[in-house]
Amino acid sequence: MNPFGVLLALGLAYCAWSALSQAMDRHYAEVRGRGAEPAPALRRRLRWLGTLGLLASLAVAVRMQGWSIGLVAGTGLLTVAGMLHVLALSYLPAQVPRLAQRVLACLPLLLALWMMAA
């Protein structure tokens, strides 16, 4: 497995979980303040982005390992990213959007490195 591909899949999954969590009232209020909730259009957009991010993460894992092992590895990466996101929401709820933005900023570099190494 290419380490850049693993980091790319993990980063995509983390950003996807972040988008999906911000589409929920409870997590949105934890980050934005009590009583805040996302607008319906924002909620829909976050759900779509989260779903696409999870699918892209699985696609990277399948591209690296093939269908048989890629799905298992991709599911494991989704689990690790989900656990990291849950820990971030539990201990640093105000920092979650900023952390997701930093991870998102690193994804193009990881994609380029993964494409060059493949």
N, C-alpha and C positions, 0 to 999 in steps of 0.2 A: 504494500500500500504506500502510496505517495503521501508524505506528511503534509504537504501543502493541500492536497485534496481532502485529507481528514480535517484539517483546520478550516478549510472552506465549507465543508459540509456541517461542521460544528457551529461555525459562525452563522451560516444560513439558518440553521435550526434554532439557534439562540434568538436571532432577530425575529424569526417566525413566532416563537413562543411569546416573545415580548409584544408583538403586534396582537396576537390572540388574547393575551391577558389584558391589554389596554382596551379591548373591545367589550370587556366585562365591567359592569358598574362598580363592583366592589374594588377591583384592582385599579381602575381609573381613579376612583375617589381616594385610594391610598396614596397615589402619586400626585394628583392634582389638588387634593384638599377635600374635606368633608362636604358632602352634598353635591359634588360635581359628577356629572355623567356625560358620556360622549353623545354627540348629536347622532341621529340615525344614519346620516350619510357617512359620517366618520366611522361609526361602528361597522357599517357594511364594508367600507374600504379596508379597515383593519382586518376584518375577517378574511377578505379576499387575499390581502397581502400575506397574512399568516398561512393560509392554505397553500398559496403559491410557494412560499418559502419552505414549507415542509416538503412539498413535492420536489422542489429544486434540490433540497438536501438529499433526499432519497435518490434523485437522479444522479447526483455526483457520486454517491456510494455505489450505485449500480454500474455506473460508467467505469469506476475503478476496479471493481471485483467481479462483475457479471451478475446475472440475476440471482443465482443460488446463494452466493455468499454476500453479495451487495445488499440484498434486502435485510439480511440478518445484521450486517454491520451498520447499515443505515438506521435500522430500528434501535440499535445500541447507541448510536450517536444522538438520535432524537431523545433517548432516555437521559443520556448524560447532559445534553443541553437543557432539557426540561428540569433536571435536578439543580443545575447551576442557576437557572432562572428562578426556581422556587426559593433557593437560598438567598438570592439577591432580593426578591420581593419580601422575604421574611426579615432580613437584617438591614437592608438599605433601600427601602421603597422609593425614597425621593431620588435616588441615583439611577434607577432602572432605565429611564429614557436616555439619560446621558451615556450610560454604559452601552446600551443598544446602538446609539449613534456612533460611538467609537468603534464598535465591532463592525457596523455597516461600512464605516469609512475604510476599514482594512480589507474588506471583501474584494474590491477590484485588484488590489495587489496580490492577494492570495490566488485569485482566478488567473492572473497573468503568470504567476510562478507555477501554478498547477499545469497550465497549458504548455509552458516551456519544458517542464520536466516530463510530461507524458509522451 
